[in-house]
Amino acid sequence: MTHDVIVLGAGMVGTSAALQLTEKGRRVALIDRRGIGEETSFGNAGVIEREGLVPVGIPRDIVRLFRYALNLAPEANYHVGFLPKIAPWLWKLFEASDKAGIEAFARATDALSRFAIVEHRRLAAAANVSDQFRETGWLRVYRTPKGLAGESDLHELADRFGIEHRLLDRDALHAFEPDLARILHAGVFWPETQTVAWPEAVTKAYGDRFEALGGQFSRGDARSLRRVDERWFVTTETGAVSAPTVVVALGPWSNDLLDRFDLSFPFAVKRGYHMHFAAERGARLARPIVDVEMGYCLTPMAKGYRLTTGVEFAHRDADPTPRQLEQLKPIARDLFPLGAELDPEPWLGRRPALPDGLPIIGPAPGVPNMWLDFGHGHLGFTLGPISGRLIAEGIVGEPTLVDLTPFRAERFGGQR
Ligand SMILES: Cc1cc2nc3c(=O)[nH]c(=O)nc-3n(C[C@H](O)[C@H](O)[C@H](O)COP(=O)(O)OP(=O)(O)OC[C@H]3O[C@@H](n4cnc5c(N)ncnc54)[C@H](O)[C@@H]3O)c2cc1C
């Protein structure tokens, strides 16, 4: 089976790239070892974020640092035995969390996220899945004045980049979400952000649209990729596929393949968990909330209220240790009357993260006709469709809607 492009990895990022390329008339093979959208893109908070302008970095204030060091902060957890391995990466993250790093991240992310919602909605309309989208905005809520003040960088950046947001005092917050306990100091409402009722359904619908346009999805191991006579070949369950161009969109597994081509990027995996809950006494939330100081998100989903945790630093493939989830259950229940747990066990996902917080989108250094699209960290569900558009434009030789310079792989060096 011959194609124009092979896309490896069928999360939100790879599926969007495959669909965008197919829309441009390219014959595309999309390959994953699982079904479409069944890894990290399955269990996220479903938020398509307009205002994600501050990287999730290492705090610079000493009290929070100390809480992190003692593994006491519910928003971050780590496996102690893994610390020596991850320490150099954490140091890079710390360095990138200074003022200049935040500014660079904000500029680059704003350039993408200003098109993220439009691009999602365009794909969703064509894929007949617009009914999954909710235009309710979302709320970042603060338990204390200090918590609110701690996000002043975000509010200042949002003002500068023209992103609408509204400060709500305790009474206004209560009017917005009457079933939240009156223990909060304030909230900020972000009306431009949209959310989906079931992230997996959206990724799968984009996959269905890709197939309806003639794209071919197959199961196979991306690590079988090889280059023969200027063509790429991959072995799948239905035979070998080949194409002159390949896109690597394997999220947190990208280095597993790229090592073989002497490319390796400073990846860490920020693990995160989710659990669904019923609500007691008919309580409801109209939109997701982030309990900022506690570092979790609560999203009304098709299946119940999905609580998603902050970051766990551990080996990518280590067994689940949902300690944060246990810590957060009583904290979340204080805020909203969560009832019975609806999943037999917590879901574990792996955010693919680079130390400057930005993804890599563009050609692979030193490897002909290989394109890279991964490392979207906390924003991969948001940024998948716009990243896919940029990759597609690059591959077909059109000018890209957004300047790809901040996302170039070369910022981490070239081939070894
Ligand atoms: C708890 C949590 C909450 C989050 N909330 C949000 C949110 O609200 N909004 C947001 O924008 N982002 C959110 N994210 C981040 C977002 O989910 C990720 O950035 C995004 O899903 C990454 O997409 P991806 O396509 O790069 O990776 P994935 O979805 O992981 O896709 C990678 C694919 O590669 C495949 N693969 C791996 N190895 C191989 C191989 N050898 N051969 C073949 N296939 C292979 C996998 O099976 C997988 O399907 C959240 C993440 C977590 C963990």
Ligand as a Chemical Component Dictionary entry (heavy atoms), coordinates in Angstrom:
data_LIG
# 
_chem_comp.id                   LIG 
_chem_comp.type                 NON-POLYMER 
_chem_comp.pdbx_formal_charge   0 
_chem_comp.three_letter_code    LIG 
# 
loop_
_chem_comp_atom.comp_id 
_chem_comp_atom.atom_id 
_chem_comp_atom.alt_atom_id 
_chem_comp_atom.type_symbol 
_chem_comp_atom.charge 
_chem_comp_atom.model_Cartn_x 
_chem_comp_atom.model_Cartn_y 
_chem_comp_atom.model_Cartn_z 
_chem_comp_atom.pdbx_ordinal 
LIG C1  C1  C 0 -4.769 14.247 33.715 1  
LIG C2  C2  C 0 -4.568 15.012 32.424 2  
LIG C3  C3  C 0 -5.393 16.095 32.109 3  
LIG C4  C4  C 0 -5.201 16.815 30.927 4  
LIG N1  N1  N 0 -6.071 17.817 30.592 5  
LIG C5  C5  C 0 -5.918 18.483 29.415 6  
LIG C6  C6  C 0 -6.850 19.480 29.007 7  
LIG O1  O1  O 0 -7.853 19.722 29.672 8  
LIG N2  N2  N 0 -6.625 20.158 27.854 9  
LIG C7  C7  C 0 -5.532 19.902 27.075 10 
LIG O2  O2  O 0 -5.357 20.566 26.059 11 
LIG N3  N3  N 0 -4.664 18.906 27.388 12 
LIG C8  C8  C 0 -4.825 18.211 28.538 13 
LIG N4  N4  N 0 -3.951 17.215 28.894 14 
LIG C9  C9  C 0 -2.801 16.944 28.011 15 
LIG C10 C10 C 0 -3.223 16.172 26.780 16 
LIG O3  O3  O 0 -4.053 15.091 27.131 17 
LIG C11 C11 C 0 -1.980 15.649 26.037 18 
LIG O4  O4  O 0 -1.080 16.711 25.796 19 
LIG C12 C12 C 0 -2.372 15.062 24.691 20 
LIG O5  O5  O 0 -3.341 14.055 24.852 21 
LIG C13 C13 C 0 -1.159 14.494 23.979 22 
LIG O6  O6  O 0 -1.620 13.995 22.757 23 
LIG P1  P1  P 0 -0.672 13.148 21.828 24 
LIG O7  O7  O 0 -1.443 12.804 20.614 25 
LIG O8  O8  O 0 0.628  13.854 21.683 26 
LIG O9  O9  O 0 -0.345 11.856 22.721 27 
LIG P2  P2  P 0 -1.224 10.530 22.940 28 
LIG O10 O10 O 0 -2.666 10.846 23.027 29 
LIG O11 O11 O 0 -0.606 9.809  24.079 30 
LIG O12 O12 O 0 -0.975 9.731  21.608 31 
LIG C14 C14 C 0 0.242  9.066  21.327 32 
LIG C15 C15 C 0 -0.122 7.795  20.593 33 
LIG O13 O13 O 0 1.079  7.099  20.234 34 
LIG C16 C16 C 0 0.793  5.707  20.292 35 
LIG N5  N5  N 0 2.036  4.945  20.383 36 
LIG C17 C17 C 0 2.987  5.002  21.327 37 
LIG N6  N6  N 0 4.001  4.159  21.044 38 
LIG C18 C18 C 0 3.669  3.545  19.874 39 
LIG C19 C19 C 0 4.308  2.586  19.045 40 
LIG N7  N7  N 0 5.510  2.054  19.365 41 
LIG N8  N8  N 0 3.705  2.208  17.926 42 
LIG C20 C20 C 0 2.491  2.710  17.569 43 
LIG N9  N9  N 0 1.838  3.616  18.311 44 
LIG C21 C21 C 0 2.421  4.046  19.456 45 
LIG C22 C22 C 0 -0.066 5.576  21.550 46 
LIG O14 O14 O 0 -0.807 4.360  21.528 47 
LIG C23 C23 C 0 -0.932 6.830  21.465 48 
LIG O15 O15 O 0 -2.186 6.588  20.858 49 
LIG C24 C24 C 0 -4.137 16.458 30.056 50 
LIG C25 C25 C 0 -3.336 15.353 30.354 51 
LIG C26 C26 C 0 -3.549 14.618 31.522 52 
LIG C27 C27 C 0 -2.688 13.426 31.813 53 
# 
loop_
_chem_comp_bond.comp_id 
_chem_comp_bond.atom_id_1 
_chem_comp_bond.atom_id_2 
_chem_comp_bond.value_order 
_chem_comp_bond.pdbx_ordinal 
LIG C1  C2  SING 1  
LIG C2  C3  SING 2  
LIG C2  C26 DOUB 3  
LIG C3  C4  DOUB 4  
LIG C4  N1  SING 5  
LIG C4  C24 SING 6  
LIG N1  C5  DOUB 7  
LIG C5  C6  SING 8  
LIG C5  C8  SING 9  
LIG C6  O1  DOUB 10 
LIG C6  N2  SING 11 
LIG N2  C7  SING 12 
LIG C7  O2  DOUB 13 
LIG C7  N3  SING 14 
LIG N3  C8  DOUB 15 
LIG C8  N4  SING 16 
LIG N4  C9  SING 17 
LIG N4  C24 SING 18 
LIG C9  C10 SING 19 
LIG C10 O3  SING 20 
LIG C10 C11 SING 21 
LIG C11 O4  SING 22 
LIG C11 C12 SING 23 
LIG C12 O5  SING 24 
LIG C12 C13 SING 25 
LIG C13 O6  SING 26 
LIG O6  P1  SING 27 
LIG P1  O7  DOUB 28 
LIG P1  O8  SING 29 
LIG P1  O9  SING 30 
LIG O9  P2  SING 31 
LIG P2  O10 DOUB 32 
LIG P2  O11 SING 33 
LIG P2  O12 SING 34 
LIG O12 C14 SING 35 
LIG C14 C15 SING 36 
LIG C15 O13 SING 37 
LIG C15 C23 SING 38 
LIG O13 C16 SING 39 
LIG C16 N5  SING 40 
LIG C16 C22 SING 41 
LIG N5  C17 SING 42 
LIG N5  C21 SING 43 
LIG C17 N6  DOUB 44 
LIG N6  C18 SING 45 
LIG C18 C19 SING 46 
LIG C18 C21 DOUB 47 
LIG C19 N7  SING 48 
LIG C19 N8  DOUB 49 
LIG N8  C20 SING 50 
LIG C20 N9  DOUB 51 
LIG N9  C21 SING 52 
LIG C22 O14 SING 53 
LIG C22 C23 SING 54 
LIG C23 O15 SING 55 
LIG C24 C25 DOUB 56 
LIG C25 C26 SING 57 
LIG C26 C27 SING 58 
# 
